[in-house]
Amino acid sequence: MNKTDEILKKWLAPVKKDSLPPVYMVGGAVRDYLLGRSANDIDLICRDAKETAALLASGRDAAVVPFEKKSDEPCYRVVDRLDKGQSPEEIERDLPDLGADEGIPGPGLND
């Protein structure tokens, strides 16, 4: 199991599969996965982003960090409170640059 699989399992395992809308991995994590590289974080795209982020956060001691780069494209970051991998300052610095990547969505995670 590579790091991407471990991250997905960590976040998805506590959530009942049928309670999630269709969720797709996008962006650099797809590239890294296909190239056999480790991803440090994973970008997901789905409908009902706010509710999905809250559902993922509820399965762990996590916080939902909303940011709205575009009012018609709501985005949320789900941050594990126990993961010391990124400081609040680093997260805040990254937020303006985050958003949905252009291109084809990666594999569905509900399959």
Residue pairs with C-beta under 8 A, 6 or more apart in sequence:
1 9
2 33
2 36
2 38
3 38
3 39
3 40
4 29
4 32
4 33
4 38
4 39
4 42
7 39
7 41
7 42
8 25
8 42
8 109
10 60
11 56
11 59
11 60
11 78
12 20
12 56
12 109
13 59
14 59
14 60
15 55
15 56
15 58
15 59
17 110
19 55
20 46
20 52
20 55
20 109
20 110
21 46
21 47
21 48
21 52
21 110
22 46
22 47
22 108
22 110
23 44
23 45
23 46
23 52
23 108
23 109
23 110
24 44
24 45
24 46
24 105
24 106
24 107
24 108
24 109
25 33
25 42
25 43
25 44
25 105
25 106
25 107
25 109
26 43
26 44
26 45
26 100
26 101
26 103
26 105
26 106
27 43
27 100
27 101
28 39
28 43
28 101
29 39
29 41
29 42
29 43
29 106
30 106
30 107
31 37
32 38
32 39
33 39
33 106
40 85
43 98
43 100
43 101
44 52
44 109
45 100
45 105
46 52
49 74
49 75
49 76
50 64
50 66
50 74
50 76
53 64
53 76
53 77
53 78
54 64
56 62
56 78
57 63
57 64
57 78
60 80
60 82
61 80
61 81
61 82
62 78
62 79
62 80
62 81
63 78
63 79
63 81
64 76
64 77
64 78
64 79
65 76
65 77
65 78
65 79
65 91
65 95
66 74
66 75
66 76
67 75
67 76
67 77
67 95
67 96
67 98
68 74
68 75
69 75
69 96
69 98
69 99
70 99
73 99
73 100
75 98
75 99
75 100
77 91
77 95
77 98
79 86
79 91
86 94
